[in-house]
Amino acid sequence: MKQLTIEQTADYLKNCEDVHILIHRSPDGDCIGAGYSLQAVFRLLGKRAKVLCADPIPPRFDYLMPKEPEEDFAPKCIISTDVSDEKLFGSLEPIYGGKVELCIDHHVSNLLYAQNVLLEPNAAAACETLYKVYRAMGIRFTEQIAMCLYTGIATDTGCFKYSNANADTHMYTSEIMREFPDIRYDLINREMFTVKSRGALQAEMLMLANMEYHCDGKVTLVWATQDVCLKSGVDPKDMEGITSISLQPEGVEIGLTVREPEPGLYKVSMRSAKDINVSALCAQLGGGGHIKAAGCTMTDCTRDEVRERLLAVVRTAL
């Protein structure tokens, strides 16, 4: 494994041909923005590139999708963006596991699985790192590239509310906005952070009504279970954007959100309000992520067992 600089990565990408770009399952704004901005850059260079994901891209990200149809071709180069662990490829792991030639990421928990890695754990988003790579390549941004990068940075910083949004983050974002003043950034923010379906609002009401408080109110636990989805009419796979609920109560230091996309499968999102490293906590449970936002998956256990395993880990941190 070789760790690359921004400049080395820029040179590497210029020499890639026929690229498959892998993003993680349960795609979010950062991996989608990173993947499709990179595809757009390759197409500007006259090269073929295709974005691959184990799960469908949520419809709310349709405005980032290219107008040209995806091409089918055998890859000569395989790149991953915003993927810290090969198991996050989901159903694509058997095909691409052990074959990634370049990984561009910002997760402190990255397992350095690729032959070459550009890792910036202090970057707010993979899209922030790619912004610097594209500038080093001398790429003239298109509106699609600008929207992809803005969306990735905005979503991974919680619309610039999280502590990972530093001075560089704001500077890069302002440069994008100055270059493309006609993009409706307000509408992007509304779609990403404000608009919710009636079913999602109903689901939030049910989750808030049953929020659990532990460790003298320093820990909250909310459940996005099959039952909640059934009562609210929400597809369990569409329960991604509900992790911020757990940190809303005053005095909370760790927020836990447990989704149940299918019976017996629990996907945990762990959030830190202050200084606790939840990536390290999730690593104890086979997961990882960022210092203040991480996750893990649990199977073959009951709801009570999930609760006890999570609380055992967070109690030691508190």
PAFI-431588 format. One record per residue (C-alpha): z, y, x; residue in three letters; residue number from 1. Coordinates in Angstrom, 1 decimal, padded with zeros to 4 digits. Each point is the difference from the previous one (the first is absolute). Layout:
N
<keke c3="Z" c2="Y" c1="X" rest="ala" nr="NUM"/>
...
//
This chain:
318
<keke c3="000.0" c2="000.0" c1="000.0" rest="met" nr="1"/>
<keke c3="-001.0" c2="003.5" c1="001.3" rest="lys" nr="2"/>
<keke c3="001.5" c2="003.2" c1="-001.4" rest="gln" nr="3"/>
<keke c3="-002.6" c2="002.8" c1="-000.2" rest="leu" nr="4"/>
<keke c3="000.3" c2="003.8" c1="-000.1" rest="thr" nr="5"/>
<keke c3="-001.7" c2="002.2" c1="-002.5" rest="ile" nr="6"/>
<keke c3="-002.9" c2="000.7" c1="002.5" rest="glu" nr="7"/>
<keke c3="-000.4" c2="-003.7" c1="000.8" rest="gln" nr="8"/>
<keke c3="-000.1" c2="-000.9" c1="-003.6" rest="thr" nr="9"/>
<keke c3="-002.6" c2="002.6" c1="-000.7" rest="ala" nr="10"/>
<keke c3="-002.2" c2="-001.5" c1="002.8" rest="asp" nr="11"/>
<keke c3="000.6" c2="-003.5" c1="-001.3" rest="tyr" nr="12"/>
<keke c3="-001.1" c2="000.9" c1="-003.6" rest="leu" nr="13"/>
<keke c3="-003.2" c2="001.6" c1="001.3" rest="lys" nr="14"/>
<keke c3="-001.0" c2="-003.3" c1="001.4" rest="asn" nr="15"/>
<keke c3="000.8" c2="-002.2" c1="-003.0" rest="cys" nr="16"/>
<keke c3="-002.8" c2="-001.5" c1="-002.1" rest="glu" nr="17"/>
<keke c3="000.0" c2="-001.9" c1="-003.4" rest="asp" nr="18"/>
<keke c3="003.7" c2="000.6" c1="-000.7" rest="val" nr="19"/>
<keke c3="002.3" c2="-001.6" c1="-002.5" rest="his" nr="20"/>
<keke c3="003.0" c2="002.3" c1="-000.7" rest="ile" nr="21"/>
<keke c3="003.1" c2="-001.8" c1="-001.3" rest="leu" nr="22"/>
<keke c3="002.7" c2="001.8" c1="-002.1" rest="ile" nr="23"/>
<keke c3="003.2" c2="-001.5" c1="-001.3" rest="his" nr="24"/>
<keke c3="000.6" c2="-001.8" c1="-003.3" rest="arg" nr="25"/>
<keke c3="001.5" c2="002.1" c1="-002.8" rest="ser" nr="26"/>
<keke c3="-002.0" c2="003.0" c1="001.4" rest="pro" nr="27"/>
<keke c3="001.5" c2="003.4" c1="000.0" rest="asp" nr="28"/>
<keke c3="-001.4" c2="003.5" c1="000.7" rest="gly" nr="29"/>
<keke c3="000.4" c2="-000.2" c1="003.7" rest="asp" nr="30"/>
<keke c3="-001.7" c2="-003.3" c1="000.7" rest="cys" nr="31"/>
<keke c3="-002.8" c2="000.9" c1="-002.6" rest="ile" nr="32"/>
<keke c3="-000.5" c2="003.4" c1="001.5" rest="gly" nr="33"/>
<keke c3="000.0" c2="-001.4" c1="003.5" rest="ala" nr="34"/>
<keke c3="-002.4" c2="-002.9" c1="-000.7" rest="gly" nr="35"/>
<keke c3="-002.6" c2="002.0" c1="-002.0" rest="tyr" nr="36"/>
<keke c3="000.1" c2="003.0" c1="002.3" rest="ser" nr="37"/>
<keke c3="-000.7" c2="-002.3" c1="002.9" rest="leu" nr="38"/>
<keke c3="-002.9" c2="-001.6" c1="-001.9" rest="gln" nr="39"/>
<keke c3="-001.4" c2="003.4" c1="-000.7" rest="ala" nr="40"/>
<keke c3="000.2" c2="000.9" c1="003.7" rest="val" nr="41"/>
<keke c3="-001.9" c2="-003.1" c1="001.0" rest="phe" nr="42"/>
<keke c3="-002.6" c2="000.7" c1="-002.6" rest="arg" nr="43"/>
<keke c3="-000.4" c2="003.5" c1="001.5" rest="leu" nr="44"/>
<keke c3="-000.7" c2="-001.6" c1="003.3" rest="leu" nr="45"/>
<keke c3="-002.7" c2="-002.2" c1="-001.6" rest="gly" nr="46"/>
<keke c3="002.1" c2="-003.2" c1="000.1" rest="lys" nr="47"/>
<keke c3="000.9" c2="-002.6" c1="-002.6" rest="arg" nr="48"/>
<keke c3="003.6" c2="-000.2" c1="-001.1" rest="ala" nr="49"/>
<keke c3="001.8" c2="-001.7" c1="-002.9" rest="lys" nr="50"/>
<keke c3="003.6" c2="000.4" c1="-001.2" rest="val" nr="51"/>
<keke c3="001.7" c2="-003.2" c1="-001.0" rest="leu" nr="52"/>
<keke c3="003.3" c2="-000.4" c1="-002.0" rest="cys" nr="53"/>
<keke c3="001.6" c2="-003.1" c1="-001.6" rest="ala" nr="54"/>
<keke c3="000.8" c2="002.0" c1="-003.1" rest="asp" nr="55"/>
<keke c3="-002.1" c2="002.3" c1="-002.2" rest="pro" nr="56"/>
<keke c3="000.1" c2="003.7" c1="000.8" rest="ile" nr="57"/>
<keke c3="001.9" c2="001.8" c1="-002.8" rest="pro" nr="58"/>
<keke c3="-002.3" c2="002.1" c1="-002.3" rest="pro" nr="59"/>
<keke c3="001.8" c2="003.2" c1="000.8" rest="arg" nr="60"/>
<keke c3="-001.5" c2="-000.1" c1="003.5" rest="phe" nr="61"/>
<keke c3="-003.6" c2="-000.1" c1="-001.3" rest="asp" nr="62"/>
<keke c3="-000.7" c2="003.5" c1="001.2" rest="tyr" nr="63"/>
<keke c3="000.3" c2="-001.3" c1="003.6" rest="leu" nr="64"/>
<keke c3="-002.5" c2="-002.8" c1="-000.4" rest="met" nr="65"/>
<keke c3="-003.4" c2="000.4" c1="001.7" rest="pro" nr="66"/>
<keke c3="-003.1" c2="000.5" c1="-002.3" rest="lys" nr="67"/>
<keke c3="-002.0" c2="-002.5" c1="002.1" rest="glu" nr="68"/>
<keke c3="000.5" c2="-003.7" c1="-000.9" rest="pro" nr="69"/>
<keke c3="001.9" c2="-002.3" c1="002.4" rest="glu" nr="70"/>
<keke c3="-002.3" c2="-002.0" c1="002.3" rest="glu" nr="71"/>
<keke c3="000.5" c2="-003.7" c1="000.8" rest="asp" nr="72"/>
<keke c3="-000.3" c2="-000.8" c1="003.7" rest="phe" nr="73"/>
<keke c3="001.7" c2="-002.1" c1="002.6" rest="ala" nr="74"/>
<keke c3="002.4" c2="002.2" c1="002.1" rest="pro" nr="75"/>
<keke c3="-000.4" c2="000.6" c1="003.7" rest="lys" nr="76"/>
<keke c3="003.2" c2="002.0" c1="000.0" rest="cys" nr="77"/>
<keke c3="003.2" c2="-000.4" c1="-002.1" rest="ile" nr="78"/>
<keke c3="002.4" c2="003.0" c1="-000.4" rest="ile" nr="79"/>
<keke c3="003.2" c2="000.4" c1="-002.0" rest="ser" nr="80"/>
<keke c3="001.5" c2="003.3" c1="-001.1" rest="thr" nr="81"/>
<keke c3="003.6" c2="000.5" c1="-001.2" rest="asp" nr="82"/>
<keke c3="000.8" c2="-003.7" c1="000.3" rest="val" nr="83"/>
<keke c3="003.1" c2="-000.9" c1="002.0" rest="ser" nr="84"/>
<keke c3="-000.1" c2="-003.8" c1="-000.4" rest="asp" nr="85"/>
<keke c3="-002.9" c2="-002.4" c1="-000.5" rest="glu" nr="86"/>
<keke c3="001.8" c2="-001.6" c1="-003.0" rest="lys" nr="87"/>
<keke c3="-000.6" c2="003.3" c1="-001.8" rest="leu" nr="88"/>
<keke c3="-003.7" c2="-001.0" c1="-000.1" rest="phe" nr="89"/>
<keke c3="001.0" c2="-002.3" c1="-002.9" rest="gly" nr="90"/>
<keke c3="-002.8" c2="-002.4" c1="-000.9" rest="ser" nr="91"/>
<keke c3="-002.1" c2="001.4" c1="002.8" rest="leu" nr="92"/>
<keke c3="002.4" c2="-001.2" c1="002.7" rest="glu" nr="93"/>
<keke c3="-001.5" c2="-003.5" c1="000.3" rest="pro" nr="94"/>
<keke c3="-003.4" c2="001.6" c1="000.6" rest="ile" nr="95"/>
<keke c3="001.0" c2="002.9" c1="002.4" rest="tyr" nr="96"/>
<keke c3="003.3" c2="-001.1" c1="001.5" rest="gly" nr="97"/>
<keke c3="-000.1" c2="000.1" c1="003.7" rest="gly" nr="98"/>
<keke c3="-003.4" c2="001.7" c1="000.0" rest="lys" nr="99"/>
<keke c3="000.9" c2="003.7" c1="-000.3" rest="val" nr="100"/>
<keke c3="-001.4" c2="001.9" c1="003.0" rest="glu" nr="101"/>
<keke c3="001.5" c2="003.4" c1="-000.7" rest="leu" nr="102"/>
<keke c3="003.0" c2="001.0" c1="-002.1" rest="cys" nr="103"/>
<keke c3="000.7" c2="003.7" c1="-000.9" rest="ile" nr="104"/>
<keke c3="003.5" c2="000.4" c1="-001.4" rest="asp" nr="105"/>
<keke c3="003.1" c2="002.1" c1="-000.2" rest="his" nr="106"/>
<keke c3="002.7" c2="-002.6" c1="-001.0" rest="his" nr="107"/>
<keke c3="002.8" c2="-000.4" c1="002.5" rest="val" nr="108"/>
<keke c3="000.2" c2="-003.7" c1="-001.1" rest="ser" nr="109"/>
<keke c3="-003.6" c2="-000.7" c1="001.1" rest="asn" nr="110"/>
<keke c3="-000.2" c2="-003.5" c1="001.6" rest="leu" nr="111"/>
<keke c3="-002.7" c2="000.9" c1="002.5" rest="leu" nr="112"/>
<keke c3="-002.2" c2="-002.8" c1="-001.3" rest="tyr" nr="113"/>
<keke c3="-003.4" c2="001.5" c1="000.9" rest="ala" nr="114"/>
<keke c3="-001.9" c2="-000.1" c1="003.3" rest="gln" nr="115"/>
<keke c3="000.2" c2="003.8" c1="000.1" rest="asn" nr="116"/>
<keke c3="002.6" c2="002.2" c1="-001.7" rest="val" nr="117"/>
<keke c3="000.2" c2="003.7" c1="-000.7" rest="leu" nr="118"/>
<keke c3="003.6" c2="000.4" c1="-001.2" rest="leu" nr="119"/>
<keke c3="001.6" c2="003.3" c1="-000.8" rest="glu" nr="120"/>
<keke c3="003.4" c2="-000.7" c1="-001.6" rest="pro" nr="121"/>
<keke c3="000.8" c2="003.8" c1="-000.2" rest="asn" nr="122"/>
<keke c3="-003.1" c2="000.7" c1="-002.0" rest="ala" nr="123"/>
<keke c3="000.6" c2="000.7" c1="-003.7" rest="ala" nr="124"/>
<keke c3="-002.9" c2="-002.3" c1="-001.0" rest="ala" nr="125"/>
<keke c3="-002.8" c2="-002.1" c1="001.4" rest="ala" nr="126"/>
<keke c3="-002.3" c2="002.7" c1="-001.3" rest="cys" nr="127"/>
<keke c3="001.7" c2="002.6" c1="002.2" rest="glu" nr="128"/>
<keke c3="-000.7" c2="-002.1" c1="003.0" rest="thr" nr="129"/>
<keke c3="-003.6" c2="-000.5" c1="-001.1" rest="leu" nr="130"/>
<keke c3="-000.4" c2="003.7" c1="-000.5" rest="tyr" nr="131"/>
<keke c3="000.6" c2="000.4" c1="003.8" rest="lys" nr="132"/>
<keke c3="-002.3" c2="-002.9" c1="000.8" rest="val" nr="133"/>
<keke c3="-002.8" c2="001.6" c1="-002.0" rest="tyr" nr="134"/>
<keke c3="000.4" c2="003.3" c1="001.6" rest="arg" nr="135"/>
<keke c3="-000.1" c2="-001.7" c1="003.5" rest="ala" nr="136"/>
<keke c3="-003.2" c2="-001.7" c1="-001.1" rest="met" nr="137"/>
<keke c3="-001.5" c2="003.4" c1="-000.9" rest="gly" nr="138"/>
<keke c3="-000.6" c2="-001.1" c1="-003.6" rest="ile" nr="139"/>
<keke c3="-001.0" c2="002.7" c1="-002.4" rest="arg" nr="140"/>
<keke c3="002.1" c2="-000.7" c1="-003.1" rest="phe" nr="141"/>
<keke c3="-001.6" c2="-000.6" c1="-003.4" rest="thr" nr="142"/>
<keke c3="001.8" c2="000.8" c1="-003.3" rest="glu" nr="143"/>
<keke c3="000.7" c2="-003.8" c1="-000.5" rest="gln" nr="144"/>
<keke c3="001.6" c2="-000.3" c1="003.5" rest="ile" nr="145"/>
<keke c3="002.1" c2="003.1" c1="-000.7" rest="ala" nr="146"/>
<keke c3="001.2" c2="-001.3" c1="-003.4" rest="met" nr="147"/>
<keke c3="000.8" c2="-003.4" c1="001.5" rest="cys" nr="148"/>
<keke c3="002.0" c2="001.5" c1="002.8" rest="leu" nr="149"/>
<keke c3="001.8" c2="002.4" c1="-002.3" rest="tyr" nr="150"/>
<keke c3="000.9" c2="-002.7" c1="-002.5" rest="thr" nr="151"/>
<keke c3="001.3" c2="-002.3" c1="002.7" rest="gly" nr="152"/>
<keke c3="002.2" c2="002.6" c1="001.6" rest="ile" nr="153"/>
<keke c3="001.2" c2="001.4" c1="-003.4" rest="ala" nr="154"/>
<keke c3="001.0" c2="-003.4" c1="-001.4" rest="thr" nr="155"/>
<keke c3="001.8" c2="-001.3" c1="003.1" rest="asp" nr="156"/>
<keke c3="002.0" c2="003.2" c1="000.2" rest="thr" nr="157"/>
<keke c3="000.9" c2="000.1" c1="-003.7" rest="gly" nr="158"/>
<keke c3="-002.1" c2="003.2" c1="-000.4" rest="cys" nr="159"/>
<keke c3="001.6" c2="001.3" c1="003.2" rest="phe" nr="160"/>
<keke c3="003.6" c2="-000.5" c1="-001.2" rest="lys" nr="161"/>
<keke c3="001.0" c2="-002.8" c1="002.5" rest="tyr" nr="162"/>
<keke c3="001.4" c2="000.7" c1="003.4" rest="ser" nr="163"/>
<keke c3="-003.1" c2="-001.6" c1="001.7" rest="asn" nr="164"/>
<keke c3="-002.0" c2="003.1" c1="-001.0" rest="ala" nr="165"/>
<keke c3="000.3" c2="002.0" c1="003.2" rest="asn" nr="166"/>
<keke c3="-001.6" c2="003.2" c1="001.4" rest="ala" nr="167"/>
<keke c3="-003.1" c2="-001.9" c1="001.1" rest="asp" nr="168"/>
<keke c3="-000.4" c2="-001.6" c1="-003.4" rest="thr" nr="169"/>
<keke c3="-000.1" c2="003.3" c1="-001.7" rest="his" nr="170"/>
<keke c3="-002.3" c2="001.4" c1="002.7" rest="met" nr="171"/>
<keke c3="-002.6" c2="-002.8" c1="-000.4" rest="tyr" nr="172"/>
<keke c3="000.2" c2="000.3" c1="-003.8" rest="thr" nr="173"/>
<keke c3="-000.5" c2="003.7" c1="000.1" rest="ser" nr="174"/>
<keke c3="-003.0" c2="-000.4" c1="002.2" rest="glu" nr="175"/>
<keke c3="-001.5" c2="-002.4" c1="-002.5" rest="ile" nr="176"/>
<keke c3="000.7" c2="002.4" c1="-002.8" rest="met" nr="177"/>
<keke c3="-001.5" c2="003.0" c1="001.8" rest="arg" nr="178"/>
<keke c3="-003.1" c2="-002.0" c1="000.8" rest="glu" nr="179"/>
<keke c3="-000.4" c2="-001.2" c1="-003.6" rest="phe" nr="180"/>
<keke c3="001.5" c2="002.7" c1="-002.2" rest="pro" nr="181"/>
<keke c3="-001.9" c2="-001.2" c1="-003.1" rest="asp" nr="182"/>
<keke c3="001.7" c2="-003.4" c1="-000.2" rest="ile" nr="183"/>
<keke c3="002.5" c2="000.0" c1="-002.9" rest="arg" nr="184"/>
<keke c3="003.1" c2="-001.0" c1="002.0" rest="tyr" nr="185"/>
<keke c3="002.2" c2="000.9" c1="-002.9" rest="asp" nr="186"/>
<keke c3="-001.8" c2="-002.6" c1="-002.2" rest="leu" nr="187"/>
<keke c3="000.3" c2="-002.6" c1="002.7" rest="ile" nr="188"/>
<keke c3="003.8" c2="000.7" c1="000.1" rest="asn" nr="189"/>
<keke c3="000.2" c2="-000.1" c1="-003.7" rest="arg" nr="190"/>
<keke c3="-001.8" c2="-003.4" c1="-000.2" rest="glu" nr="191"/>
<keke c3="002.0" c2="-001.5" c1="002.9" rest="met" nr="192"/>
<keke c3="003.5" c2="001.3" c1="-000.9" rest="phe" nr="193"/>
<keke c3="000.2" c2="001.2" c1="-003.6" rest="thr" nr="194"/>
<keke c3="-002.3" c2="-001.8" c1="-002.4" rest="val" nr="195"/>
<keke c3="001.3" c2="-003.3" c1="-001.4" rest="lys" nr="196"/>
<keke c3="-001.1" c2="-002.2" c1="-002.8" rest="ser" nr="197"/>
<keke c3="002.2" c2="-000.2" c1="-003.1" rest="arg" nr="198"/>
<keke c3="000.8" c2="-003.6" c1="001.0" rest="gly" nr="199"/>
<keke c3="001.1" c2="001.1" c1="003.5" rest="ala" nr="200"/>
<keke c3="002.3" c2="002.6" c1="-001.5" rest="leu" nr="201"/>
<keke c3="001.5" c2="-002.6" c1="-002.4" rest="gln" nr="202"/>
<keke c3="000.5" c2="-002.3" c1="002.9" rest="ala" nr="203"/>
<keke c3="001.8" c2="002.8" c1="002.0" rest="glu" nr="204"/>
<keke c3="002.3" c2="000.6" c1="-003.0" rest="met" nr="205"/>
<keke c3="000.9" c2="-003.7" c1="-000.2" rest="leu" nr="206"/>
<keke c3="000.7" c2="-000.1" c1="003.8" rest="met" nr="207"/>
<keke c3="002.1" c2="003.1" c1="000.0" rest="leu" nr="208"/>
<keke c3="002.0" c2="-001.3" c1="-002.9" rest="ala" nr="209"/>
<keke c3="000.8" c2="-003.1" c1="001.9" rest="asn" nr="210"/>
<keke c3="000.5" c2="001.5" c1="003.5" rest="met" nr="211"/>
<keke c3="002.7" c2="-001.6" c1="002.0" rest="glu" nr="212"/>
<keke c3="002.4" c2="001.9" c1="002.3" rest="tyr" nr="213"/>
<keke c3="001.7" c2="-001.7" c1="002.9" rest="his" nr="214"/>
<keke c3="002.0" c2="000.9" c1="003.1" rest="cys" nr="215"/>
<keke c3="001.9" c2="002.9" c1="-001.6" rest="asp" nr="216"/>
<keke c3="-003.3" c2="001.4" c1="-001.4" rest="gly" nr="217"/>
<keke c3="-001.7" c2="000.1" c1="003.4" rest="lys" nr="218"/>
<keke c3="-002.5" c2="-002.7" c1="-001.0" rest="val" nr="219"/>
<keke c3="-002.1" c2="-000.2" c1="-003.1" rest="thr" nr="220"/>
<keke c3="-002.0" c2="-003.1" c1="-001.1" rest="leu" nr="221"/>
<keke c3="-002.7" c2="000.2" c1="-002.7" rest="val" nr="222"/>
<keke c3="-002.0" c2="-003.0" c1="-001.3" rest="trp" nr="223"/>
<keke c3="-003.7" c2="000.1" c1="-001.0" rest="ala" nr="224"/>
<keke c3="000.2" c2="-003.5" c1="-001.4" rest="thr" nr="225"/>
<keke c3="-002.4" c2="-002.0" c1="-002.1" rest="gln" nr="226"/>
<keke c3="002.1" c2="000.9" c1="-003.0" rest="asp" nr="227"/>
<keke c3="-000.3" c2="003.7" c1="000.7" rest="val" nr="228"/>
<keke c3="-003.8" c2="-000.3" c1="000.3" rest="cys" nr="229"/>
<keke c3="-000.2" c2="-002.0" c1="-003.2" rest="leu" nr="230"/>
<keke c3="002.1" c2="002.5" c1="-002.0" rest="lys" nr="231"/>
<keke c3="-002.0" c2="003.0" c1="001.3" rest="ser" nr="232"/>
<keke c3="-003.4" c2="-001.6" c1="000.0" rest="gly" nr="233"/>
<keke c3="-000.6" c2="000.7" c1="003.7" rest="val" nr="234"/>
<keke c3="-001.8" c2="-002.4" c1="002.3" rest="asp" nr="235"/>
<keke c3="002.5" c2="-001.1" c1="002.6" rest="pro" nr="236"/>
<keke c3="-002.6" c2="000.7" c1="002.7" rest="lys" nr="237"/>
<keke c3="000.0" c2="003.7" c1="-001.1" rest="asp" nr="238"/>
<keke c3="003.7" c2="000.5" c1="000.8" rest="met" nr="239"/>
<keke c3="-000.6" c2="001.3" c1="003.5" rest="glu" nr="240"/>
<keke c3="000.9" c2="003.7" c1="-000.4" rest="gly" nr="241"/>
<keke c3="003.5" c2="-000.3" c1="-001.3" rest="ile" nr="242"/>
<keke c3="002.0" c2="-000.3" c1="003.3" rest="thr" nr="243"/>
<keke c3="001.2" c2="003.6" c1="-000.1" rest="ser" nr="244"/>
<keke c3="002.2" c2="-000.6" c1="-003.1" rest="ile" nr="245"/>
<keke c3="002.7" c2="-001.7" c1="002.0" rest="ser" nr="246"/>
<keke c3="000.7" c2="003.0" c1="002.2" rest="leu" nr="247"/>
<keke c3="000.2" c2="002.5" c1="-002.9" rest="gln" nr="248"/>
<keke c3="003.8" c2="-000.3" c1="-000.7" rest="pro" nr="249"/>
<keke c3="002.3" c2="002.4" c1="001.9" rest="glu" nr="250"/>
<keke c3="001.8" c2="-001.6" c1="002.9" rest="gly" nr="251"/>
<keke c3="-002.3" c2="-002.9" c1="000.5" rest="val" nr="252"/>
<keke c3="-000.7" c2="-001.0" c1="003.6" rest="glu" nr="253"/>
<keke c3="-002.1" c2="-003.2" c1="-000.5" rest="ile" nr="254"/>
<keke c3="-002.2" c2="-000.6" c1="-003.0" rest="gly" nr="255"/>
<keke c3="-001.3" c2="-003.5" c1="-000.9" rest="leu" nr="256"/>
<keke c3="-002.8" c2="-000.7" c1="-002.3" rest="thr" nr="257"/>
<keke c3="-000.9" c2="-003.7" c1="-000.8" rest="val" nr="258"/>
<keke c3="-003.4" c2="-000.7" c1="-001.6" rest="arg" nr="259"/>
<keke c3="-000.8" c2="-003.4" c1="-001.5" rest="glu" nr="260"/>
<keke c3="-003.8" c2="-000.2" c1="000.0" rest="pro" nr="261"/>
<keke c3="000.2" c2="-003.6" c1="-001.1" rest="glu" nr="262"/>
<keke c3="002.8" c2="-002.3" c1="-001.0" rest="pro" nr="263"/>
<keke c3="002.2" c2="-000.9" c1="003.0" rest="gly" nr="264"/>
<keke c3="-001.7" c2="002.5" c1="002.4" rest="leu" nr="265"/>
<keke c3="002.0" c2="003.0" c1="000.9" rest="tyr" nr="266"/>
<keke c3="-001.4" c2="003.0" c1="002.0" rest="lys" nr="267"/>
<keke c3="002.7" c2="002.3" c1="001.3" rest="val" nr="268"/>
<keke c3="-000.4" c2="003.6" c1="000.9" rest="ser" nr="269"/>
<keke c3="002.9" c2="001.5" c1="001.9" rest="met" nr="270"/>
<keke c3="000.3" c2="003.8" c1="000.5" rest="arg" nr="271"/>
<keke c3="002.4" c2="002.0" c1="002.1" rest="ser" nr="272"/>
<keke c3="001.2" c2="003.5" c1="-001.1" rest="ala" nr="273"/>
<keke c3="001.5" c2="001.0" c1="003.3" rest="lys" nr="274"/>
<keke c3="000.1" c2="-001.8" c1="003.4" rest="asp" nr="275"/>
<keke c3="000.3" c2="-003.7" c1="-000.7" rest="ile" nr="276"/>
<keke c3="-002.9" c2="-002.0" c1="001.5" rest="asn" nr="277"/>
<keke c3="-001.2" c2="-002.1" c1="-002.9" rest="val" nr="278"/>
<keke c3="-002.8" c2="-001.5" c1="002.1" rest="ser" nr="279"/>
<keke c3="002.6" c2="-001.7" c1="002.1" rest="ala" nr="280"/>
<keke c3="001.8" c2="-001.2" c1="-003.1" rest="leu" nr="281"/>
<keke c3="-003.2" c2="-001.4" c1="-001.6" rest="cys" nr="282"/>
<keke c3="-000.8" c2="-001.7" c1="003.3" rest="ala" nr="283"/>
<keke c3="003.1" c2="-002.2" c1="-000.5" rest="gln" nr="284"/>
<keke c3="-001.6" c2="-001.1" c1="-003.2" rest="leu" nr="285"/>
<keke c3="-003.5" c2="-000.7" c1="001.5" rest="gly" nr="286"/>
<keke c3="-001.5" c2="003.4" c1="-000.8" rest="gly" nr="287"/>
<keke c3="-000.3" c2="003.4" c1="001.6" rest="gly" nr="288"/>
<keke c3="-001.6" c2="003.4" c1="-000.3" rest="gly" nr="289"/>
<keke c3="001.1" c2="003.5" c1="000.8" rest="his" nr="290"/>
<keke c3="003.5" c2="001.2" c1="001.0" rest="ile" nr="291"/>
<keke c3="000.5" c2="001.6" c1="-003.5" rest="lys" nr="292"/>
<keke c3="-002.3" c2="-002.1" c1="-002.1" rest="ala" nr="293"/>
<keke c3="-000.4" c2="-003.8" c1="000.4" rest="ala" nr="294"/>
<keke c3="-000.3" c2="-003.2" c1="-001.9" rest="gly" nr="295"/>
<keke c3="000.1" c2="-003.8" c1="-000.1" rest="cys" nr="296"/>
<keke c3="-000.9" c2="-002.9" c1="-002.2" rest="thr" nr="297"/>
<keke c3="002.3" c2="-002.7" c1="-001.4" rest="met" nr="298"/>
<keke c3="-000.9" c2="-003.3" c1="-001.6" rest="thr" nr="299"/>
<keke c3="001.7" c2="-003.1" c1="-001.2" rest="asp" nr="300"/>
<keke c3="003.1" c2="001.8" c1="-001.0" rest="cys" nr="301"/>
<keke c3="001.7" c2="001.3" c1="-003.2" rest="thr" nr="302"/>
<keke c3="000.5" c2="003.6" c1="-000.9" rest="arg" nr="303"/>
<keke c3="003.7" c2="-000.3" c1="000.8" rest="asp" nr="304"/>
<keke c3="-000.9" c2="-001.4" c1="003.4" rest="glu" nr="305"/>
<keke c3="-002.4" c2="002.8" c1="000.7" rest="val" nr="306"/>
<keke c3="002.8" c2="002.5" c1="-000.8" rest="arg" nr="307"/>
<keke c3="002.6" c2="-001.7" c1="002.2" rest="glu" nr="308"/>
<keke c3="-002.4" c2="-000.3" c1="003.0" rest="arg" nr="309"/>
<keke c3="-001.0" c2="003.7" c1="-000.3" rest="leu" nr="310"/>
<keke c3="003.6" c2="001.3" c1="-000.4" rest="leu" nr="311"/>
<keke c3="001.2" c2="-002.2" c1="002.9" rest="ala" nr="312"/>
<keke c3="-002.5" c2="001.8" c1="002.3" rest="val" nr="313"/>
<keke c3="000.6" c2="003.5" c1="-001.2" rest="val" nr="314"/>
<keke c3="003.8" c2="-000.3" c1="000.1" rest="arg" nr="315"/>
<keke c3="-000.1" c2="-000.6" c1="003.7" rest="thr" nr="316"/>
<keke c3="-002.1" c2="003.2" c1="000.5" rest="ala" nr="317"/>
<keke c3="002.3" c2="002.1" c1="-002.1" rest="leu" nr="318"/>
//
